[in-house]
Amino acid sequence: LLNGAGLIDISQQLFILFVFVAILVPLGLLSFGYGLNIAKKEGSLIHY
C-alpha cells in the first residue's frame, strides 16, 4: 500500500470504512425503494 503501510497498519481505517458501508448502503437502498414506491403510486414516473 502507499508509503509501505500494510493491512495491519490501516486496519482501523478499514474498520471505519466498513462500518460506514454497512450503515449507508442499506439506508440508501431503503430510501431509494421508498421514493420509487411513492413515485409509482403517484404515477410521477414515465417508465418504471
N, CA, C and O atoms as a printed pandas DataFrame, in Angstrom:
     atom_number atom_name residue_name chain_id  residue_number  x_coord  y_coord  z_coord
0              1         N          LEU        A               1    0.833   -1.185    0.000
1              2        CA          LEU        A               1    0.000    0.000    0.000
2              3         C          LEU        A               1    0.877    1.247    0.000
3              4         O          LEU        A               1    2.104    1.153   -0.040
4              5         N          LEU        A               2    0.247    2.399    0.045
5              6        CA          LEU        A               2    1.004    3.644   -0.014
6              7         C          LEU        A               2    1.947    3.777    1.169
7              8         O          LEU        A               2    1.602    3.416    2.294
8              9         N          ASN        A               3    3.119    4.288    0.912
9             10        CA          ASN        A               3    4.156    4.520    1.921
10            11         C          ASN        A               3    4.554    3.253    2.657
11            12         O          ASN        A               3    5.040    3.329    3.786
12            13         N          GLY        A               4    4.362    2.100    2.054
13            14        CA          GLY        A               4    4.782    0.845    2.645
14            15         C          GLY        A               4    3.903    0.355    3.779
15            16         O          GLY        A               4    4.293   -0.572    4.490
16            17         N          ALA        A               5    2.745    0.935    3.972
17            18        CA          ALA        A               5    1.849    0.507    5.045
18            19         C          ALA        A               5    1.162   -0.795    4.649
19            20         O          ALA        A               5    0.717   -0.959    3.513
20            21         N          GLY        A               6    1.085   -1.708    5.597
21            22        CA          GLY        A               6    0.408   -2.972    5.354
22            23         C          GLY        A               6   -1.037   -2.917    5.807
23            24         O          GLY        A               6   -1.520   -1.888    6.279
24            25         N          LEU        A               7   -1.716   -4.042    5.655
25            26        CA          LEU        A               7   -3.119   -4.094    6.060
26            27         C          LEU        A               7   -3.285   -3.906    7.565
27            28         O          LEU        A               7   -4.274   -3.328    8.015
28            29         N          ILE        A               8   -2.333   -4.388    8.333
29            30        CA          ILE        A               8   -2.398   -4.212    9.790
30            31         C          ILE        A               8   -2.323   -2.729   10.141
31            32         O          ILE        A               8   -3.005   -2.268   11.057
32            33         N          ASP        A               9   -1.505   -1.993    9.420
33            34        CA          ASP        A               9   -1.321   -0.563    9.706
34            35         C          ASP        A               9   -2.577    0.260    9.413
35            36         O          ASP        A               9   -2.811    1.284   10.055
36            37         N          ILE        A              10   -3.364   -0.172    8.467
37            38        CA          ILE        A              10   -4.560    0.598    8.108
38            39         C          ILE        A              10   -5.840   -0.104    8.545
39            40         O          ILE        A              10   -6.920    0.232    8.057
40            41         N          SER        A              11   -5.744   -1.063    9.446
41            42        CA          SER        A              11   -6.917   -1.832    9.852
42            43         C          SER        A              11   -7.978   -0.961   10.518
43            44         O          SER        A              11   -9.171   -1.207   10.337
44            45         N          GLN        A              12   -7.571    0.048   11.283
45            46        CA          GLN        A              12   -8.551    0.922   11.928
46            47         C          GLN        A              12   -9.343    1.707   10.885
47            48         O          GLN        A              12  -10.562    1.834   11.000
48            49         N          GLN        A              13   -8.670    2.226    9.884
49            50        CA          GLN        A              13   -9.356    2.967    8.832
50            51         C          GLN        A              13  -10.279    2.046    8.028
51            52         O          GLN        A              13  -11.378    2.445    7.643
52            53         N          LEU        A              14   -9.826    0.809    7.776
53            54        CA          LEU        A              14  -10.669   -0.139    7.053
54            55         C          LEU        A              14  -11.916   -0.485    7.852
55            56         O          LEU        A              14  -13.002   -0.607    7.285
56            57         N          PHE        A              15  -11.771   -0.645    9.161
57            58        CA          PHE        A              15  -12.917   -0.941   10.012
58            59         C          PHE        A              15  -13.942    0.191    9.955
59            60         O          PHE        A              15  -15.141   -0.059    9.822
60            61         N          ILE        A              16  -13.473    1.425   10.054
61            62        CA          ILE        A              16  -14.371    2.581    9.985
62            63         C          ILE        A              16  -15.066    2.630    8.627
63            64         O          ILE        A              16  -16.262    2.912    8.550
64            65         N          LEU        A              17  -14.326    2.358    7.563
65            66        CA          LEU        A              17  -14.910    2.339    6.223
66            67         C          LEU        A              17  -16.007    1.289    6.116
67            68         O          LEU        A              17  -17.072    1.568    5.566
68            69         N          PHE        A              18  -15.765    0.087    6.633
69            70        CA          PHE        A              18  -16.762   -0.975    6.567
70            71         C          PHE        A              18  -17.994   -0.653    7.400
71            72         O          PHE        A              18  -19.106   -1.031    7.031
72            73         N          VAL        A              19  -17.810    0.047    8.526
73            74        CA          VAL        A              19  -18.960    0.459    9.333
74            75         C          VAL        A              19  -19.826    1.439    8.542
75            76         O          VAL        A              19  -21.049    1.308    8.512
76            77         N          PHE        A              20  -19.193    2.413    7.909
77            78        CA          PHE        A              20  -19.943    3.367    7.091
78            79         C          PHE        A              20  -20.672    2.658    5.956
79            80         O          PHE        A              20  -21.833    2.962    5.682
80            81         N          VAL        A              21  -20.011    1.727    5.302
81            82        CA          VAL        A              21  -20.628    0.994    4.194
82            83         C          VAL        A              21  -21.810    0.170    4.701
83            84         O          VAL        A              21  -22.864    0.135    4.066
84            85         N          ALA        A              22  -21.632   -0.495    5.850
85            86        CA          ALA        A              22  -22.693   -1.341    6.397
86            87         C          ALA        A              22  -23.925   -0.532    6.785
87            88         O          ALA        A              22  -25.037   -1.060    6.771
88            89         N          ILE        A              23  -23.749    0.721    7.123
89            90        CA          ILE        A              23  -24.880    1.570    7.508
90            91         C          ILE        A              23  -25.472    2.292    6.303
91            92         O          ILE        A              23  -26.692    2.316    6.136
92            93         N          LEU        A              24  -24.633    2.874    5.472
93            94        CA          LEU        A              24  -25.123    3.767    4.424
94            95         C          LEU        A              24  -25.668    3.055    3.188
95            96         O          LEU        A              24  -26.594    3.565    2.556
96            97         N          VAL        A              25  -25.129    1.903    2.826
97            98        CA          VAL        A              25  -25.642    1.205    1.641
98            99         C          VAL        A              25  -27.075    0.723    1.867
99           100         O          VAL        A              25  -27.935    0.998    1.029
100          101         N          PRO        A              26  -27.371    0.011    2.968
101          102        CA          PRO        A              26  -28.778   -0.370    3.182
102          103         C          PRO        A              26  -29.702    0.833    3.343
103          104         O          PRO        A              26  -30.839    0.806    2.870
104          105         N          LEU        A              27  -29.229    1.885    4.004
105          106        CA          LEU        A              27  -30.040    3.087    4.166
106          107         C          LEU        A              27  -30.350    3.722    2.809
107          108         O          LEU        A              27  -31.472    4.169    2.575
108          109         N          GLY        A              28  -29.377    3.761    1.935
109          110        CA          GLY        A              28  -29.590    4.297    0.594
110          111         C          GLY        A              28  -30.556    3.455   -0.217
111          112         O          GLY        A              28  -31.402    3.990   -0.934
112          113         N          LEU        A              29  -30.433    2.131   -0.105
113          114        CA          LEU        A              29  -31.348    1.255   -0.835
114          115         C          LEU        A              29  -32.778    1.391   -0.321
115          116         O          LEU        A              29  -33.723    1.407   -1.110
116          117         N          LEU        A              30  -32.938    1.488    0.996
117          118        CA          LEU        A              30  -34.274    1.683    1.565
118          119         C          LEU        A              30  -34.873    3.013    1.125
119          120         O          LEU        A              30  -36.053    3.084    0.783
120          121         N          SER        A              31  -34.070    4.049    1.135
121          122        CA          SER        A              31  -34.550    5.371    0.719
122          123         C          SER        A              31  -34.957    5.371   -0.750
123          124         O          SER        A              31  -35.985    5.942   -1.115
124          125         N          PHE        A              32  -34.162    4.741   -1.575
125          126        CA          PHE        A              32  -34.482    4.671   -2.997
126          127         C          PHE        A              32  -35.769    3.894   -3.225
127          128         O          PHE        A              32  -36.625    4.316   -4.003
128          129         N          GLY        A              33  -35.907    2.757   -2.546
129          130        CA          GLY        A              33  -37.124    1.961   -2.675
130          131         C          GLY        A              33  -38.355    2.711   -2.206
131          132         O          GLY        A              33  -39.415    2.627   -2.827
132          133         N          TYR        A              34  -38.218    3.442   -1.113
133          134        CA          TYR        A              34  -39.331    4.240   -0.593
134          135         C          TYR        A              34  -39.744    5.318   -1.599
135          136         O          TYR        A              34  -40.929    5.501   -1.876
136          137         N          GLY        A              35  -38.778    6.008   -2.127
137          138        CA          GLY        A              35  -39.070    7.044   -3.119
138          139         C          GLY        A              35  -39.664    6.474   -4.389
139          140         O          GLY        A              35  -40.556    7.079   -4.984
140          141         N          LEU        A              36  -39.184    5.329   -4.806
141          142        CA          LEU        A              36  -39.712    4.690   -6.012
142          143         C          LEU        A              36  -41.156    4.257   -5.810
143          144         O          LEU        A              36  -41.979    4.407   -6.713
144          145         N          ASN        A              37  -41.472    3.722   -4.638
145          146        CA          ASN        A              37  -42.854    3.324   -4.358
146          147         C          ASN        A              37  -43.792    4.525   -4.358
147          148         O          ASN        A              37  -44.907    4.439   -4.872
148          149         N          ILE        A              38  -43.358    5.625   -3.797
149          150        CA          ILE        A              38  -44.180    6.841   -3.808
150          151         C          ILE        A              38  -44.399    7.317   -5.243
151          152         O          ILE        A              38  -45.510    7.694   -5.615
152          153         N          ALA        A              39  -43.348    7.299   -6.038
153          154        CA          ALA        A              39  -43.468    7.744   -7.428
154          155         C          ALA        A              39  -44.391    6.823   -8.221
155          156         O          ALA        A              39  -45.137    7.288   -9.083
156          157         N          LYS        A              40  -44.348    5.526   -7.936
157          158        CA          LYS        A              40  -45.240    4.596   -8.638
158          159         C          LYS        A              40  -46.695    4.846   -8.257
159          160         O          LYS        A              40  -47.575    4.811   -9.117
160          161         N          LYS        A              41  -46.953    5.095   -6.983
161          162        CA          LYS        A              41  -48.327    5.343   -6.530
162          163         C          LYS        A              41  -48.887    6.634   -7.123
163          164         O          LYS        A              41  -50.056    6.695   -7.503
164          165         N          GLU        A              42  -48.052    7.654   -7.197
165          166        CA          GLU        A              42  -48.499    8.942   -7.725
166          167         C          GLU        A              42  -48.490    8.977   -9.248
167          168         O          GLU        A              42  -49.079    9.873   -9.854
168          169         N          GLY        A              43  -47.832    8.018   -9.860
169          170        CA          GLY        A              43  -47.742    7.995  -11.311
170          171         C          GLY        A              43  -46.829    9.070  -11.860
171          172         O          GLY        A              43  -47.021    9.549  -12.978
172          173         N          SER        A              44  -45.837    9.447  -11.073
173          174        CA          SER        A              44  -44.970   10.543  -11.498
174          175         C          SER        A              44  -43.746   10.079  -12.283
175          176         O          SER        A              44  -42.871   10.884  -12.605
176          177         N          LEU        A              45  -43.682    8.792  -12.589
177          178        CA          LEU        A              45  -42.589    8.286  -13.419
178          179         C          LEU        A              45  -43.121    7.967  -14.813
179          180         O          LEU        A              45  -44.240    7.475  -14.960
180          181         N          ILE        A              46  -42.335    8.242  -15.809
181          182        CA          ILE        A              46  -42.748    7.933  -17.177
182          183         C          ILE        A              46  -42.602    6.435  -17.429
183          184         O          ILE        A              46  -43.521    5.792  -17.938
184          185         N          HIS        A              47  -41.433    5.880  -17.068
185          186        CA          HIS        A              47  -41.163    4.453  -17.236
186          187         C          HIS        A              47  -40.681    3.902  -15.910
187          188         O          HIS        A              47  -40.053    4.613  -15.127
188          189         N          TYR        A              48  -40.972    2.645  -15.659
189          190        CA          TYR        A              48  -40.512    2.003  -14.422
190          191         C          TYR        A              48  -39.249    1.239  -14.694
191          192         O          TYR        A              48  -38.692    0.623  -13.785
